[in-house]
Amino acid sequence: QSSLSIAADMRAGGRGGCNSWFAQAELGEGTLVFSAVAATRMACLSEAATAQETAWFAALAATRLYRLDGDRLVLLNETRTELATLSPSRF
């Protein structure tokens, strides 16, 4: 499962699925852009997990906008195409 958190100093990070990742976030009114993502390089245990993580990192790279939809965060590209939808963690 992929995750995202953004700290007060705009450091972003989380889990890609198999690896931990981090980047710098730039947040504006309705805009969200991540710097190049750096991640640990552990192998995923399945091709499906590798594909999911690859898609997550591509979504982060393409993110330019965001929308809040109830308690969910929707990441969008510059044409407002939905890239990913995240729900809050329930720990």
N, C-alpha and C positions, 0 to 999 in steps of 0.2 A: 504494500500500500504506500502510495506517495503522500508526502506531507509538506507543508509550507508554514513557516513562521517568519514574521518580520519584527525585529526588535526596534526599540525607540531610536537607536542610532542607525537604523535602516539596513542593518545586516540581516540578510535573508538566509534561510537554510531549512534543512529538513532531511527527509529520506526520499530517495528516488524510487525505492522499491527494494533494491539490493544494496545500494550505496548511500552514504551520507553526502549531502551536497551543500554548497554555500555560494553566495553571490551578494552583491550590493543591490539594493532596491532604490528606485527613484519613484516616489509617489507624489502625484499631483491630484487635482480635482478631476477624478474619473480616469486618470492615467496611471499606469504602472509599468515600469520598464526594469528589467533585471540586467545587470552586467553579465559578462560571460560566466557561466556556471563552472565551478570547480567541484570535483567529486572524488571520493575514494574510488579505487579501481578494482574492487573485488568482483569476481565472476558471479553471475546470477546462477541459480540452481536449475533454471529451465529456460527454454527459448521463449516461452510466454512471458516470464518475468523480465527477460532481457528486452523484449519488444515493448512491454509496458513502460519500463524505465526509460528507454530511448524516446518513446512518445512523450513522456513527462518532460524530459530535458528539452525536447523540441518545442513543446508548448511554452515552457518558461522563456526560451530564446525568442519566440514569436510574440510574446505578450506585450501589448502596448496600452491596453485599456482594461478596466475592470468594471464589474457591476455587482452590487449587492442584491441578492434575490432572497429575501427573508433572512435566514441565518446562513445562507450559502454565499460563497465568493465565486464569481464567474470570471475567468480569465478570457480576454478577447484579443484578437489581433487588430491591426489597423483598419480592417474592413468590417469590424464588429462580428467576425465569425467566432463562435464559442470554441475555445481550445480545451478548457478543463473547468470542472465545477468541483469546488471543495466544500465540505461540511466541517463544522467544528468537531474537534476531538471530544470524546465523551469518556474521560478517564475517571 
